[in-house]
Amino acid sequence: AAAFSDGLLPMVDVLIVNETELAHYTGTPQAPDHLEDMQSLANRLQIRPDQAIIVTVGSRGVLVLADAQWLHIPAKPVEAVDTTGAGDCFCGALAVALQHRRRPERPTTGRLDLDAHPRHAGQRPHLGAARMTPPKARTKGEHEAEFTRAMIQFEKEYLGRGPEDVRTVFVLDMVVVRIRGILTRAELKLCETTDGRELVKETRRKLFESAYDIVADMVKNILGCALISLHTDMSTKTGERVVVLTVNVNLDEQFGR
């Protein structure tokens, strides 16, 4: 649990802590097992009567103190695969709910509407009921442009040199990337001999293939699909590399032609 100054807590409108953080901030050696005991500890964190205190208690759900009332909201039973980031997801969902479900006529006092907010904070379907305007679907060209920017960043951070030009096109289940101006002055000097050219090509190929996991994450985050294979070759004469990535979906069908 991160430390914070004594003057910070009175400025907080909604405080969310897990069981470990609850024990830490109340100076308790270990978090209690019983929900009633957790409520007693959490009462000590409330500095102002209009503050909301939320304690996440894992599979048991959440405890909410708001408007001088305690409410226990049980979690829906699920088969958990990985709980990493569950608390962060809850905080993000609650922040969205607070932003979009607060009654317009209600002054911004930091009070939490028990019926409108925490009950639905961890339930995705209710976020849609907040009358949020759905984001406009991005075009194929916009996805290609984002992938191009990611490749430029990758070249700079992983391979140590920003290219002169990068172009990306989606063709069926392939991502084709043409990268120009990737060779350093030292590499260009090496390319004056046959052995030097082979050395540069092999080194560049191994460097790129060693970054398979990074490229796979890039594909997943930007395109929402899985990387199947990675192929690359380069010209030591022009300093140009072509990368072909195959993925598990038809990108023309997914994003349009």
TIBA-463274 format. One record per atom (N, C-alpha, C): x, y, z. Coordinates in steps of 0.05 Angstrom, whole numbers, padded with zeros to 5 digits, always signed. Layout:
<nodes>
XYZ
...
</nodes>
This chain:
<nodes>
+00017-00024+00000
+00000+00000+00000
+00018+00025+00000
+00010+00044-00017
+00026+00068-00019
+00020+00087+00004
+00040+00101+00013
+00036+00121+00035
+00024+00146+00024
+00009+00160+00041
-00001+00187+00034
-00001+00204+00058
+00000+00230+00054
+00002+00249+00076
-00024+00251+00091
-00023+00261+00116
-00047+00263+00132
-00066+00284+00120
-00056+00303+00106
-00073+00324+00095
-00088+00315+00070
-00082+00292+00059
-00094+00283+00034
-00122+00271+00039
-00125+00255+00059
-00150+00240+00064
-00174+00258+00066
-00173+00282+00080
-00197+00299+00081
-00205+00310+00054
-00188+00309+00034
-00194+00319+00007
-00206+00298-00011
-00207+00273-00002
-00216+00251-00018
-00247+00249-00016
-00261+00247-00039
-00290+00243-00039
-00297+00213-00038
-00284+00197-00054
-00289+00169-00055
-00263+00154-00051
-00261+00139-00030
-00236+00124-00024
-00242+00094-00028
-00225+00081-00045
-00228+00052-00050
-00203+00039-00040
-00207+00019-00022
-00184+00004-00011
-00191-00026-00012
-00170-00042-00014
-00175-00071-00011
-00169-00078+00018
-00171-00104+00024
-00168-00112+00052
-00140-00106+00063
-00120-00111+00047
-00092-00105+00056
-00088-00075+00061
-00098-00059+00043
-00096-00030+00046
-00112-00019+00069
-00135-00031+00074
-00151-00024+00097
-00135-00028+00123
-00122-00051+00125
-00106-00056+00149
-00083-00037+00151
-00070-00031+00129
-00046-00014+00129
-00054+00015+00138
-00075+00026+00126
-00081+00054+00131
-00094+00058+00159
-00104+00036+00171
-00115+00039+00198
-00095+00029+00219
-00071+00022+00211
-00051+00014+00230
-00056-00013+00243
-00070-00030+00228
-00077-00057+00239
-00057-00077+00227
-00046-00095+00244
-00026-00114+00234
-00037-00132+00212
-00062-00140+00213
-00073-00158+00194
-00103-00152+00189
-00111-00154+00164
-00140-00149+00159
-00157-00170+00172
-00179-00161+00184
-00197-00181+00197
-00212-00197+00176
-00222-00220+00185
-00237-00238+00167
-00266-00231+00164
-00278-00220+00186
-00306-00215+00186
-00312-00187+00175
-00334-00186+00159
-00341-00161+00146
-00348-00139+00167
-00360-00147+00189
-00368-00127+00209
-00343-00114+00221
-00321-00130+00224
-00296-00118+00234
-00284-00100+00214
-00286-00107+00188
-00276-00089+00167
-00291-00063+00167
-00317-00064+00172
-00333-00039+00173
-00323-00021+00195
-00317-00033+00218
-00308-00017+00241
-00281-00003+00234
-00263-00018+00221
-00238-00005+00213
-00243+00017+00192
-00260+00011+00173
-00265+00031+00152
-00277+00056+00163
-00293+00054+00184
-00305+00078+00196
-00283+00098+00205
-00260+00087+00212
-00238+00105+00221
-00226+00121+00198
-00231+00112+00174
-00219+00126+00151
-00237+00149+00142
-00262+00150+00150
-00280+00171+00142
-00276+00196+00158
-00266+00217+00145
-00260+00242+00158
-00283+00261+00156
-00297+00261+00133
-00320+00278+00129
-00345+00261+00126
-00368+00270+00135
-00392+00254+00134
-00401+00249+00105
-00392+00266+00086
-00401+00262+00059
-00381+00245+00042
-00361+00235+00055
-00342+00217+00041
-00354+00189+00038
-00347+00176+00016
-00354+00149+00011
-00329+00131+00015
-00332+00110+00030
-00310+00091+00034
-00319+00064+00022
-00303+00053+00004
-00309+00028-00008
-00286+00009-00003
-00293-00015+00007
-00274-00036+00013
-00280-00059-00005
-00261-00066-00022
-00264-00090-00039
-00255-00114-00024
-00272-00135-00024
-00266-00159-00008
-00267-00184-00026
-00255-00182-00049
-00251-00205-00066
-00277-00218-00075
-00278-00244-00072
-00302-00259-00081
-00326-00253-00064
-00323-00239-00042
-00346-00232-00025
-00359-00205-00034
-00346-00192-00053
-00358-00167-00064
-00346-00142-00053
-00362-00122-00046
-00352-00097-00035
-00369-00088-00011
-00356-00073+00007
-00370-00059+00028
-00370-00029+00021
-00393-00016+00025
-00395+00012+00018
-00406+00028+00042
-00391+00048+00049
-00401+00067+00070
-00407+00093+00056
-00432+00101+00055
-00440+00126+00042
-00465+00136+00055
-00466+00162+00059
-00490+00175+00072
-00497+00161+00098
-00476+00155+00114
-00479+00143+00141
-00492+00115+00140
-00491+00102+00117
-00502+00075+00114
-00480+00056+00104
-00481+00032+00115
-00464+00010+00105
-00480-00008+00087
-00468-00015+00065
-00481-00033+00046
-00461-00054+00037
-00469-00079+00039
-00453-00101+00028
-00464-00110+00002
-00448-00108-00019
-00457-00116-00046
-00442-00142-00053
-00455-00165-00053
-00441-00190-00059
-00432-00190-00088
-00410-00204-00093
-00400-00208-00120
-00416-00230-00134
-00418-00227-00160
-00432-00248-00176
-00413-00272-00177
-00423-00296-00174
-00406-00320-00175
-00396-00325-00203
-00370-00327-00206
-00357-00332-00232
-00335-00352-00228
-00326-00364-00250
-00303-00382-00249
-00279-00364-00256
-00264-00356-00237
-00241-00338-00241
-00218-00352-00254
-00208-00340-00276
-00185-00351-00290
-00160-00337-00280
-00161-00311-00277
-00138-00295-00268
-00149-00270-00255
-00143-00265-00230
-00154-00241-00216
-00136-00217-00218
-00114-00219-00234
-00096-00197-00237
-00110-00173-00249
-00108-00150-00235
-00121-00126-00245
-00150-00123-00239
-00161-00142-00224
-00190-00140-00218
-00197-00114-00203
-00180-00107-00184
-00186-00082-00169
-00183-00058-00186
-00164-00058-00204
-00161-00035-00223
-00186-00033-00241
-00196-00056-00250
-00220-00055-00267
-00244-00044-00252
-00246-00052-00227
-00268-00042-00210
-00267-00012-00208
-00243-00002-00202
-00239+00027-00198
-00246+00042-00224
-00237+00031-00247
-00243+00044-00272
-00272+00044-00279
-00286+00021-00273
-00314+00019-00279
-00330+00038-00261
-00322+00040-00236
-00336+00058-00218
-00332+00088-00226
-00307+00094-00235
-00302+00121-00245
-00320+00128-00268
-00324+00109-00287
-00342+00114-00310
-00370+00118-00300
-00379+00101-00281
-00406+00103-00271
-00411+00129-00257
-00392+00138-00242
-00394+00164-00228
-00396+00187-00248
-00381+00185-00270
-00380+00206-00289
-00406+00208-00305
-00418+00185-00312
-00440+00184-00331
-00467+00179-00318
-00468+00171-00294
-00494+00164-00282
-00502+00184-00260
-00485+00204-00254
-00492+00224-00234
-00516+00241-00243
-00535+00245-00226
-00558+00261-00234
-00549+00290-00240
-00558+00301-00263
-00549+00328-00271
-00556+00350-00250
-00579+00346-00237
-00588+00368-00219
-00574+00365-00192
-00558+00344-00189
-00546+00340-00163
-00519+00355-00161
-00514+00371-00141
-00489+00385-00139
-00466+00366-00135
-00443+00374-00144
-00419+00357-00142
-00408+00360-00114
-00417+00342-00096
-00409+00344-00068
-00391+00320-00061
-00388+00301-00079
-00373+00277-00073
-00390+00255-00061
-00416+00261-00057
-00433+00240-00046
-00437+00218-00067
-00440+00194-00057
-00443+00171-00075
-00472+00162-00074
-00484+00159-00097
-00511+00148-00099
-00510+00118-00098
-00520+00107-00076
-00517+00078-00072
-00532+00062-00093
-00555+00073-00102
-00570+00059-00123
-00558+00061-00150
-00545+00084-00155
-00536+00089-00182
-00508+00079-00188
-00491+00077-00167
-00462+00073-00173
-00450+00046-00165
-00444+00041-00139
-00427+00018-00134
-00440-00009-00140
-00467-00010-00139
-00480-00035-00144
-00474-00045-00172
-00469-00027-00191
-00465-00035-00218
-00437-00030-00228
-00419-00022-00210
-00393-00014-00219
-00377-00036-00232
-00381-00060-00222
-00365-00082-00234
-00381-00098-00254
-00403-00088-00264
-00420-00103-00282
-00422-00088-00309
-00409-00099-00329
-00407-00085-00355
-00434-00078-00368
-00454-00096-00367
-00479-00089-00380
-00491-00063-00370
-00488-00057-00344
-00500-00032-00333
-00485-00008-00342
-00460-00011-00349
-00446+00013-00359
-00459+00022-00386
-00468+00003-00401
-00481+00010-00426
-00507+00025-00421
-00520+00019-00397
-00545+00033-00391
-00541+00061-00382
-00515+00070-00381
-00510+00097-00372
-00513+00118-00394
-00524+00109-00417
-00530+00126-00440
-00504+00139-00451
-00482+00124-00450
-00458+00134-00462
-00460+00130-00493
-00450+00149-00508
-00450+00147-00537
-00429+00127-00545
-00436+00106-00559
-00415+00086-00567
-00395+00098-00585
-00369+00090-00582
-00348+00102-00599
-00352+00094-00628
-00346+00112-00645
-00348+00108-00674
-00327+00087-00682
-00336+00067-00698
-00317+00047-00707
-00295+00059-00724
-00270+00052-00719
-00248+00062-00735
-00246+00048-00761
-00236+00062-00781
-00234+00051-00808
-00209+00034-00810
-00207+00019-00832
-00183+00003-00837
-00158+00021-00839
-00161+00044-00853
-00139+00063-00855
-00129+00073-00829
-00148+00078-00810
-00140+00088-00784
-00125+00067-00768
-00133+00041-00771
-00118+00020-00758
-00090+00017-00771
-00089+00019-00797
-00063+00017-00810
-00044+00040-00801
-00056+00064-00798
-00039+00087-00789
-00030+00083-00760
-00047+00072-00743
-00039+00067-00715
-00017+00045-00714
-00020+00025-00731
+00001+00004-00731
+00027+00015-00741
+00026+00034-00760
+00050+00047-00770
+00064+00062-00748
+00049+00077-00733
+00061+00093-00710
+00073+00074-00690
+00060+00051-00685
+00071+00032-00666
+00097+00020-00676
+00099+00015-00702
+00123+00004-00713
+00146+00024-00712
+00140+00049-00716
+00161+00070-00714
+00172+00071-00686
+00154+00070-00666
+00162+00071-00638
+00178+00046-00631
+00170+00023-00642
+00184-00002-00637
+00213+00000-00648
+00215+00010-00673
+00242+00013-00685
+00260+00031-00668
+00249+00052-00657
+00265+00071-00641
+00273+00058-00614
+00254+00046-00601
+00259+00037-00573
+00273+00010-00572
+00266-00008-00591
+00277-00035-00589
+00302-00038-00607
+00302-00026-00631
+00325-00029-00649
+00343-00005-00649
+00336+00016-00635
+00354+00038-00630
+00356+00059-00652
+00339+00057-00672
+00340+00077-00694
+00313+00081-00706
+00304+00105-00709
+00279+00111-00722
+00282+00110-00752
+00263+00096-00766
+00265+00094-00795
+00257+00120-00809
+00265+00123-00834
+00257+00147-00850
+00228+00146-00857
+00217+00122-00863
+00190+00120-00872
+00179+00092-00866
+00154+00090-00858
+00141+00065-00853
+00113+00065-00865
+00106+00044-00879
+00080+00042-00891
+00068+00015-00883
+00042+00015-00876
+00029-00010-00868
+00004-00014-00885
-00001-00038-00894
-00026-00045-00908
-00035-00072-00898
-00062-00075-00896
-00074-00100-00888
-00084-00115-00913
-00077-00140-00917
-00085-00156-00939
-00095-00182-00929
-00121-00187-00930
-00133-00211-00920
-00124-00216-00891
-00109-00238-00886
-00101-00243-00858
-00072-00235-00854
-00062-00216-00869
-00034-00208-00867
-00032-00178-00862
-00011-00171-00846
-00003-00144-00842
+00024-00141-00856
+00025-00124-00876
+00049-00120-00892
+00061-00092-00885
+00085-00092-00875
+00098-00067-00867
+00124-00063-00883
+00126-00040-00895
+00151-00033-00909
+00165-00011-00894
+00190-00016-00886
+00205+00003-00870
+00230+00012-00885
+00233+00038-00888
+00256+00048-00903
+00274+00064-00885
+00300+00064-00892
+00320+00080-00878
+00326+00069-00850
+00331+00043-00848
+00335+00031-00822
+00365+00027-00815
+00382+00029-00835
+00411+00023-00830
+00426+00047-00819
+00443+00041-00800
+00461+00061-00789
+00485+00066-00808
+00500+00086-00802
+00524+00091-00819
+00544+00068-00817
+00547+00057-00793
+00565+00035-00790
+00556+00011-00806
+00530+00006-00806
+00519-00017-00822
+00522-00012-00852
+00518+00012-00860
+00522+00018-00889
+00551+00014-00897
+00569+00020-00879
+00598+00015-00885
+00603-00015-00887
+00592-00030-00869
+00595-00059-00870
+00584-00071-00895
+00563-00059-00905
+00549-00070-00929
+00565-00066-00955
+00588-00054-00953
+00605-00051-00977
+00619-00077-00985
+00618-00097-00967
+00630-00124-00972
+00608-00145-00970
+00613-00167-00984
+00593-00189-00984
+00590-00200-00956
+00611-00205-00942
+00609-00215-00914
+00595-00195-00896
+00601-00170-00900
+00588-00149-00884
+00558-00148-00888
+00550-00151-00914
+00521-00151-00920
+00507-00174-00906
+00519-00198-00908
+00507-00222-00895
+00505-00218-00865
+00527-00206-00853
+00527-00202-00825
+00504-00183-00816
+00501-00161-00831
+00480-00141-00824
+00453-00154-00827
+00448-00168-00849
+00422-00180-00853
+00415-00201-00831
+00435-00218-00825
+00430-00238-00805
+00425-00226-00777
+00441-00206-00770
+00438-00193-00744
+00411-00179-00742
+00403-00165-00763
+00377-00151-00763
+00354-00171-00761
+00357-00193-00776
+00336-00214-00775
+00332-00225-00747
+00355-00232-00735
+00353-00244-00708
+00342-00224-00688
+00351-00199-00690
+00340-00178-00672
+00310-00176-00674
+00300-00175-00699
+00272-00172-00703
+00256-00196-00693
+00266-00220-00699
+00252-00244-00691
+00253-00248-00661
+00273-00238-00648
+00274-00240-00619
+00253-00223-00605
+00241-00205-00620
+00220-00187-00609
+00192-00197-00616
+00190-00223-00621
+00164-00235-00629
+00142-00228-00609
+00148-00231-00583
+00127-00226-00562
+00118-00197-00562
+00137-00178-00567
+00130-00150-00569
+00112-00145-00592
+00118-00156-00615
+00102-00153-00639
+00075-00166-00635
+00074-00189-00622
+00049-00202-00616
+00030-00185-00599
+00042-00172-00579
+00026-00153-00562
+00016-00130-00578
+00033-00120-00596
+00025-00098-00614
+00000-00106-00631
+00001-00130-00642
-00021-00140-00658
-00046-00142-00641
-00043-00154-00618
-00066-00158-00600
-00079-00132-00592
-00062-00112-00583
-00072-00087-00572
-00085-00069-00594
-00073-00069-00618
-00083-00051-00638
-00105-00064-00656
-00101-00090-00663
-00119-00103-00681
-00139-00122-00668
-00133-00128-00642
-00152-00146-00628
-00151-00174-00637
-00129-00183-00648
-00127-00211-00657
-00100-00222-00649
-00095-00247-00657
-00070-00261-00649
-00050-00263-00673
-00025-00259-00666
-00004-00263-00686
+00001-00292-00690
+00002-00301-00715
+00007-00329-00722
+00036-00333-00729
+00047-00316-00747
+00075-00319-00756
+00086-00292-00764
+00113-00291-00764
+00127-00266-00770
+00149-00273-00791
+00149-00258-00812
+00169-00262-00833
+00181-00234-00840
+00207-00234-00845
+00220-00209-00851
+00245-00213-00868
+00250-00194-00885
+00275-00194-00901
+00281-00165-00907
+00306-00160-00914
+00315-00132-00919
+00334-00131-00942
+00336-00107-00953
+00355-00102-00975
+00377-00084-00964
+00402-00094-00964
+00424-00078-00955
+00432-00057-00975
+00421-00059-00999
+00427-00039-01020
+00410-00014-01016
+00384-00018-01009
+00366+00005-01006
+00361+00012-00977
+00369-00006-00958
+00363-00001-00930
+00334-00003-00924
+00320-00021-00938
+00292-00025-00936
+00286-00052-00925
+00267-00054-00906
+00258-00080-00896
+00228-00083-00900
+00221-00108-00907
+00193-00115-00910
+00186-00135-00889
+00164-00130-00874
+00155-00148-00853
+00127-00158-00861
+00123-00184-00859
+00097-00195-00864
+00088-00210-00838
+00066-00202-00827
+00055-00215-00803
+00029-00229-00811
+00026-00254-00804
+00000-00267-00809
-00015-00268-00782
-00041-00264-00784
-00058-00263-00760
-00081-00283-00763
-00096-00286-00741
-00117-00307-00741
-00144-00297-00750
-00146-00273-00763
-00171-00263-00773
-00166-00251-00801
-00188-00248-00816
-00187-00234-00841
-00190-00204-00836
-00169-00189-00838
-00170-00160-00831
-00187-00144-00850
-00189-00153-00876
-00207-00139-00895
-00236-00142-00886
-00243-00165-00876
-00271-00169-00866
-00275-00154-00840
-00255-00154-00823
-00258-00142-00796
-00260-00112-00797
-00244-00099-00814
-00243-00070-00815
-00254-00058-00841
-00261-00075-00860
-00271-00064-00885
-00249-00061-00905
-00256-00060-00930
-00236-00057-00951
-00229-00027-00956
</nodes>
